[in-house]
Amino acid sequence: MKTGRTFLAISEAVVWLTGHRLVVAAAVVAVMAWCLAGCALGLPRQWFVLSNMTSTLMTLFILLIIQHSQNRDMAALQVKIDELIRSSDAGNHMIGIERLEAEDLDRLADDR
């Protein structure tokens, strides 16, 4: 389980970093510098292909890390909501409805 905790710590750090405004600004500056250097130095077309490939891979990596973080946050939120439902006087018939199909959820919302 140490690997799971390590991945969790890394993913939380990556999500925090990628969401920071200075990191976004630094990425824009880095891309502009990369392109300007390529144009100024007359580097071959492979220079831009490499940048395109790198940015695509980084985007995919960040997307997967953020999706993992959102899934974990939603699961934790669902557990909290289920606990609130259990402790209320409203009854437990709504626990687990997130697993229903969209049509069933629409029907439940219309019945309210």
trRosetta pair geometry for C-beta under 8 A, 3 or more apart (Angstrom, degrees):
i j d omega theta_ij theta_ji phi_ij phi_ji
1 4 5.1 -46 -161 33 60 118
1 5 6.4 58 144 -18 78 100
2 5 5.8 -55 -150 39 36 110
2 6 6.2 39 151 -21 67 106
3 6 5.6 -54 -146 37 32 113
3 7 6.3 32 155 -18 66 105
4 7 5.8 -53 -146 37 29 109
4 8 6.3 32 153 -21 63 107
5 8 5.5 -52 -146 36 32 115
5 9 6.4 33 155 -18 65 104
6 9 5.8 -54 -149 36 30 109
6 10 6.3 27 153 -15 65 107
7 10 5.7 -57 -145 40 32 109
7 11 6.0 29 158 -18 68 108
8 11 5.9 -55 -141 38 27 107
8 12 6.3 27 159 -18 63 107
8 72 7.8 133 -127 -123 99 166
9 12 5.9 -55 -147 36 28 109
9 13 6.4 27 155 -17 62 108
10 13 5.8 -58 -150 38 31 111
10 14 6.2 29 154 -19 67 107
11 14 5.6 -53 -144 38 33 111
11 15 6.2 33 157 -19 66 106
11 65 5.0 -168 -138 -158 86 92
11 68 5.6 -76 -153 93 150 128
11 69 5.7 -173 150 -65 111 95
12 15 5.8 -54 -145 37 30 110
12 16 6.3 30 156 -19 64 107
12 69 6.9 131 -92 -113 55 117
13 16 5.8 -56 -147 37 29 110
13 17 6.2 26 156 -17 65 110
14 17 5.8 -57 -144 40 29 109
14 18 6.0 21 162 -14 67 110
14 62 7.1 -153 162 -120 114 70
14 65 4.8 -44 101 164 138 156
15 18 6.1 -56 -138 40 26 104
15 19 6.2 20 161 -15 61 114
15 65 6.2 -154 -61 136 82 102
15 66 5.7 129 -113 -102 96 68
15 69 4.6 55 -76 -55 154 168
16 19 6.1 -69 -152 40 24 107
16 20 6.9 35 152 -38 62 102
17 20 5.8 -49 -157 11 34 115
17 23 5.5 112 167 -77 73 159
18 23 6.1 -118 -118 110 28 148
18 62 5.4 143 -121 -147 158 120
18 65 7.7 124 2 86 147 127
18 66 7.0 -95 81 -66 144 113
19 23 7.8 56 55 47 24 130
20 23 4.6 85 72 2 94 107
20 24 7.3 -166 94 -7 51 84
21 24 5.6 -53 -152 35 39 113
21 25 6.3 38 151 -18 69 105
22 25 5.5 -52 -146 39 36 112
22 26 6.1 38 153 -21 67 105
23 26 5.6 -51 -144 37 31 112
23 27 6.4 36 152 -23 63 103
24 27 5.7 -52 -150 32 31 113
24 28 6.7 31 152 -18 63 103
25 28 5.8 -53 -151 34 34 111
25 29 6.4 31 152 -16 66 107
26 29 5.7 -55 -147 39 33 111
26 30 6.1 36 154 -22 66 107
27 30 5.6 -52 -144 36 30 112
27 31 6.4 30 157 -19 64 105
28 31 5.9 -55 -148 36 29 109
28 32 6.4 27 154 -16 64 108
29 32 5.8 -57 -148 39 30 110
29 33 6.2 30 155 -19 66 108
30 33 5.7 -55 -145 38 30 111
30 34 6.2 35 154 -24 64 106
31 34 5.6 -51 -147 33 30 115
31 35 6.4 26 156 -14 64 106
31 51 7.6 116 -138 -173 77 124
31 55 7.4 53 -108 -92 116 132
32 35 5.9 -57 -148 39 30 107
32 36 6.1 27 156 -16 66 110
33 36 5.8 -56 -141 41 29 109
33 37 6.0 31 158 -21 65 108
34 37 6.0 -57 -147 36 24 110
34 38 6.5 25 153 -19 61 108
34 51 5.6 138 145 -112 137 134
35 38 5.7 -55 -150 35 31 113
35 39 6.4 25 156 -14 66 107
35 48 7.7 53 -117 -106 77 94
35 51 7.4 141 -73 164 73 175
36 39 5.8 -57 -145 40 31 107
36 40 5.9 26 159 -17 68 112
37 40 5.9 -56 -136 41 27 107
37 41 5.9 8 169 -3 64 116
37 43 7.6 27 126 -7 75 132
38 41 6.5 -67 -138 46 19 96
38 43 4.7 -83 -146 46 69 120
38 47 4.4 161 -129 132 116 139
38 48 6.2 115 172 -61 161 81
38 51 7.5 -84 -47 -23 150 141
39 42 7.6 21 178 -71 29 40
43 46 7.9 -97 153 63 96 74
43 47 3.9 70 121 -45 126 153
44 47 5.9 136 69 -11 53 94
45 48 5.9 -56 -166 38 52 105
45 49 6.3 52 140 -21 76 106
46 49 5.1 -53 -142 40 41 116
46 50 6.0 48 155 -25 69 101
47 50 6.0 -55 -155 32 24 112
47 51 6.8 20 149 -15 60 106
48 51 5.5 -49 -146 36 38 111
48 52 6.3 41 153 -21 66 103
49 52 5.7 -53 -147 36 31 112
49 53 6.3 30 154 -17 65 107
50 53 5.8 -55 -145 38 29 109
50 54 6.1 28 157 -18 65 110
51 54 5.7 -55 -143 39 30 111
51 55 6.2 26 160 -16 65 108
52 55 6.1 -57 -145 38 26 106
52 56 6.3 27 156 -19 62 109
53 56 5.8 -58 -148 36 28 112
53 57 6.4 24 157 -15 64 108
54 57 6.0 -58 -148 39 29 107
54 58 6.2 26 156 -16 65 109
55 58 5.7 -54 -142 40 32 110
55 59 6.1 36 156 -22 65 106
56 59 5.8 -54 -147 35 28 112
56 60 6.5 28 155 -17 62 106
57 60 5.7 -54 -148 37 32 111
57 61 6.3 34 153 -20 65 107
58 61 5.6 -53 -146 37 32 114
58 62 6.2 29 157 -16 66 107
59 62 6.0 -56 -145 39 28 107
59 63 6.1 33 155 -23 63 109
60 63 5.6 -55 -146 35 29 115
60 64 6.4 26 158 -17 64 106
61 64 6.1 -59 -151 36 27 107
61 65 6.4 23 154 -16 64 109
62 65 5.7 -57 -146 39 32 111
62 66 6.1 28 158 -16 67 108
63 66 6.0 -60 -146 40 26 106
63 67 6.2 27 156 -19 64 109
64 67 5.7 -53 -143 37 30 112
64 68 6.4 35 155 -22 63 104
65 68 5.7 -52 -151 33 30 113
65 69 6.6 30 151 -18 63 106
66 69 5.5 -53 -149 37 35 113
66 70 6.3 34 153 -18 67 105
67 70 5.7 -54 -145 38 32 110
67 71 6.3 35 155 -20 65 105
68 71 5.9 -54 -148 35 29 111
68 72 6.5 27 155 -17 63 107
69 72 5.9 -57 -150 37 30 110
69 73 6.3 29 154 -17 65 109
70 73 5.6 -54 -144 39 32 112
70 74 6.2 31 157 -19 66 106
71 74 5.8 -55 -145 37 29 109
71 75 6.4 30 155 -20 64 105
72 75 5.8 -53 -148 34 30 111
72 76 6.5 29 154 -16 64 106
73 76 5.8 -56 -149 38 31 110
73 77 6.3 32 152 -19 65 107
74 77 5.5 -53 -144 38 33 113
74 78 6.3 38 154 -24 65 104
75 78 5.6 -51 -148 33 31 114
75 79 6.7 34 152 -20 63 102
76 79 5.8 -51 -152 32 34 111
76 80 6.6 33 150 -18 64 105
77 80 5.6 -55 -151 36 34 113
77 81 6.3 33 153 -18 68 105
78 81 5.7 -53 -145 37 32 110
78 82 6.3 34 155 -20 65 105
78 98 6.2 -64 -126 3 128 160
79 82 5.8 -53 -147 36 30 112
79 83 6.5 31 153 -20 63 105
80 83 5.7 -56 -152 34 31 112
80 84 6.6 32 151 -18 64 103
81 84 5.6 -52 -151 35 35 112
81 85 6.5 36 151 -19 66 103
82 85 5.6 -52 -149 35 34 112
82 86 6.3 37 152 -21 66 104
82 95 5.1 77 -137 -133 93 100
82 96 7.7 60 -110 -44 120 60
83 86 5.6 -50 -146 35 33 114
83 87 6.3 21 158 -11 65 110
84 87 6.0 -64 -144 43 29 102
84 88 6.3 29 157 -28 65 110
85 88 5.9 -58 -146 29 29 110
85 90 6.6 -77 -149 69 72 117
85 92 6.2 107 137 -120 105 57
85 94 5.7 -132 -137 72 145 103
85 95 5.4 -180 95 -68 144 90
86 92 6.1 33 -102 -101 62 106
86 95 7.0 48 -61 -76 83 139
90 94 7.5 -13 123 11 122 123
91 94 7.6 102 95 1 82 85
92 95 5.0 -23 -175 1 82 122
94 97 5.4 -48 -166 -12 62 127
96 99 5.7 -28 176 18 78 114
97 100 5.2 -24 -169 -1 65 121
97 104 7.9 -149 -160 121 90 109
97 105 6.7 119 160 -103 106 86
97 108 6.6 -41 -155 17 142 178
100 104 4.0 -110 174 88 120 129
100 105 5.3 148 93 -53 118 82
100 108 7.5 82 87 -11 166 135
101 104 4.9 93 58 7 77 104
101 105 7.2 -144 96 -5 40 88
102 105 5.6 -56 -150 37 34 112
102 106 6.3 37 152 -21 66 104
103 106 5.6 -52 -150 34 33 114
103 107 6.5 35 151 -20 64 104
104 107 5.6 -51 -150 34 34 114
104 108 6.5 35 151 -18 65 103
105 108 5.6 -52 -149 36 34 112
105 109 6.3 33 152 -19 66 105
106 109 5.7 -55 -147 37 32 111
106 110 6.3 31 153 -19 65 106
107 110 5.7 -55 -147 36 31 110
107 111 6.5 34 153 -24 64 105
108 111 5.7 -53 -149 31 32 113
108 112 7.1 39 152 -29 61 99
109 112 5.9 -47 -159 18 36 115
